[in-house]
Amino acid sequence: MNIRIIVVSLCLSVVLFGCGAGKNKANDLAVNTPIAAHIDLSKVTEDKAPVTINPGRFTVETVTYRLPRVIPGTYSVSDFGKYVDGFKALDYSGNELKVSKVDTNSWTIENAKELDKIIYYVNDTFDIEEIGGIGQEQPFSPGGTNIEENNYVLNLHGFIGYFDSLKNNQYKLDVTAPADFVRTSALQNVASSTSDDGTMKTTSYFAPRYFDITDNPMMYGNLDVEEFQVGDIKIVLSVYSPNKLHSAKSLKETVFKMMKAQKAYLGDINATTRYDIYLYLSEGKEDSAKGFGALEHHTSTVVVFPESMEPEALADSMIDVVSHEFFHILTPLSVHSEDVHYFDYNNPTFSKHLWMYEGVTEYFATLFQVDQGLVDEKEFYADIMQKIQGSKRMNDAMSFTIMSENVLKAPYKDEYLNVYQKGALIGMCIDILMREESNGNRGILSLMKELSNKYGKNKPFEDDKLIAEITEMTYPSIGEFFSTHVVGDLPIDYNAFFEKVGLEIGEAEIETNYILMNGAPIVSGDGQKGTIFFTDMVLKNSFWSAQGAQANDVIKEINGTALTLMNANQVLQQVFMWKPGKDVEVKLDRNGEEVVIKTTTTQPYTQGEAIIEKSDATEAQIALRKAWLKG
């Protein structure tokens, strides 16, 4: 799994729309029966849903029940136990048993031989999420939960827990909700029943083990659902748009085109017959979800974006973000370490290989678009250049393997976002090296296919041996690259790799954004005055400079909405998503004088670093470039 985040870090902390089980102890239960769980959405009170757990009869005196502290792939602490209220353990006569809360996420129950069931309430996380929540030890929206009148995002790890020794037990899950709700889940549906008055419906699901509970989210409510085939994969697209600004039907063609291109790029890789996409569109209210991005599961993804996004911007974001999540069918679904395979939800250890899980996955999500003609070479180069610039704003002289293994600890946790920047660039460098060594015939996709054939979803690799295995499977130059730039901490000279394919980094006029240039914001904030203003970088933006904007102009209003530090996240993310041809009106305060910009947006440009094709590139370099970009 993985949380995929796209983050624009203004000095205002503006977050825009940004990725195992042990053995049972046979004597814990008299009979290895399925653990029965029930989430009752018909009895929600104060945004809290009642949950009942019936584990069967225990044969030991004491048991511990836990909700996850960390979920696979989030690389941060979520502490889902914080959102549990009214925890009780009842015996077969309905009396309460003694319960000790041993930590945030764990409850120890005494006299467990008499335990009949556990009951508690779960509060949702969407309405308490803080802006900039990533890394703040709270669930990021795509990994969180939502309980509201018309929509329920059921990331089940937020509702259902586990007993230490019973993570391999089967689960039977019942979910009760209004009968007219649309419900989608990839979990096996085994039965359903309707209340006598026809108002409520209980759906029963089966999960082979606790991992499958955490790996199969659900969405209930007033949803819009489209199902379609892409080759031999059934795609189920579920969309919740509170104000009906978007729909599954309106996004179907974008998702179909993207998935078709991904399938063509992957070739004969067949890791799943069904893939679910759950898209929750946030209304932008005070208690709405604020963390935008996606959480990947093995055969599904939960996506959270602002509902106010323009259709074209939403489509672009779906391609960038969901394609990343889908490529996780390669890793960690087919290629993963023991840390992932035997994941400890309470006290996890982490693999050294985030460069692969997240970096290579992000690289594929970028490369496949040029390979399959969704973008041209110039757009691809611009994406790679942004990653280079982004990586250099982080600690570029830090061992990637050490950072990965210690990702929950300071100072490494602050570098996690570099997996989507330098991690992807590591994948690119390996790809170019392999193309060079093999006369263009092998690349990192073929390497991942070979690793997938060697391991697969049921066989983990040994973390400490992977790099040596990859070196043996490929070339000594790959081992040297790992030793120097991945295990080692020497920054990568990207021009040395671009030279191999007849490219170089140089100065050029480049397309830019209305709020960011060369990866840096063109606005700043004054905390004492509560204002947001243009920096001197605005003068280098062709659109704003043509409109007469000046450094230190205070931005008072954008398209009728007053801009404050409180609503900056919501308003500026809209500016970030502007496209050419949009009518806009911006009111500025320039030394006490109101200045109004009323115009139609044009494509902004600036001078900056860009990846450009060398005029003296050799035929061999051009041929290698073609093999790299077009497989």
Secondary structure, DSSP 8 states (H G I E B T S, - for coil): -EEEE-----TT-------------TTSBSS---EEEEEEGGG-BTTEEEEEEE---B-SSEEEEE--SS-TT--S---GGGGEEEEEEEETTS-B--EEEEETTEEEEESGGGEEEEEEEEE-SGGG--TT-TTSSS--GGGS-EEETTEEEE-GGGT--EEGGGTTS-EEEEEEEETT-EEEESSEEEEEEE-TTSSEEEEEEEESSHHHHHT--EEEES-EEEEEEETTEEEEEEEE-TT-SS-HHHHHHHHHHHHHHHHHHHTT----SEEEEEEEEE--STTS----EEEEETTEEEEEEETTS-HHHHHHHHHHHHHHHHGGGTTTTTS-BHHHHT--SSS----S-HIIIIIIHHHHHHHHHHHTTSS-HHHHHHHHHHHHHHHHTS-TTS-HHHHHHTTTSTTGGGGGGGGGTHHHHHHHHHHHHHHHHTTTS--HHHHHHHHHHHS-TT--B-GGGHHHHHHHHS-HHHHHHIIIIISS-----HHHHHHHTTEEEEEEEEE--SSEETTEESEEEETTTTEEEE-GGGGG-HHHHHTT--TT-EEEEETTEE--TTTHHHHHHHHHT--TT-EEEEEEEETTEEEEEEEE----EEEEEEEEE-TT--HHHHHHHHHHHH-
